[in-house]
């Protein structure tokens, strides 16, 4: 059904957009948490991780499987399964602590918490808007071919608009526009060639190749400029370079981990193979 398909595309776009911002959010939180994470916090993380491994995670697995007795043992045996669950539980606690630090701490006043939350949401929208625009253009191209070029053009224009509205400065807008334009345009070309269950994996590979090549090029230019003593050749400041590296990492991971919203051809035609 068109409505169900549009809803699936919207959820996928949101999923990818959240992943694009998540590495930066976690990084900033861990940087802020680093100063006050000591032995007590580590013991707390281990304690809560143990509860997660032995209580929460087994219940969640059974709820997901909709049966009390699971059909398979943990891969690698019981001990490895427990260790993985424990490590995941500790990581969740550490992420929670990082988010508290990013949002101003547990003892911040209500006004400060609201202000920090508004700042975090605004940053999320800033980081997520470019992947959201590009994904929307690809979905439009896949469902309405005649609108492919206008939608892709709007996505490219949006990259410039969002950078200008947030005051990035033209150097940062340019370093965002070049790989963003390439990803959007080459991705639309892939979508117009074939729109099936293989398209999203191909778009994920394209995004990874373009982003990786761009970051390697920027790193090479920066390294070369340092060797010849010409800092004016740098495309990025060191801080901006790692910001973009985390951004593209999250974008690529989102395309990979989000469930593919494009059904197989047989399922789209209303029957199974």
Buried (B, 14 or more C-beta within 10 A) or exposed (E): EEEEBEEBBBEBBBBBBBBBBBBBBBBBBBEBBEEEBEEEBEEEBEEBBBEBBEEBBBEEEEEEEEEEEEEEEBEEEEEEBBBBBBEBBBEBBBBBBBBBBBBBBEEBEEEEBEBBEEEBEEBBBBBBBBBBBBBBBBBBBBBEEEEBBEBBBBBBEBBBBBBEEBEBEEEBBEBBBBBBBBBBBBBBEBBBEEBBBEBBEBBBBBBBBBBBEBBEEBBEBBEEBEEEEEEEEBBBEEEBBBBBBBBBBBBBBBBBEBEBBBEEEEEEEEEEE
